Amino acid sequence: MGGWEAVIFFNILAIVLAVASIAYLVYALVKPERF
């Protein structure tokens, strides 16, 4: 464990969370009647 695995894992986690939050915001804007 050189630490690179953790760095890559957290980078992927951050990217996934960012994409999910952006998709959620776009979905909330497109379908506001669900909220």
C-alpha positions, -999 to +999 in steps of 0.1 A: +000+000+000+018+030-012-012+052-006-020+055-043-049+032-040-066+054-015-059+085-035-074+070-067-103+056-047-112+090-032-108+107-065-132+083-081-156+087-052-155+125-055-161+123-092-190+100-088-206+122-061-201+153-082-217+137-113-246+123-092-253+157-076-252+174-109-275+148-124-299+152-094-300+190-099-307+187-136-334+161-129-350+184-102-350+212-127-365+191-155-391+174-133-400+200-106-434+184-100-418+155-082-403+178-055 
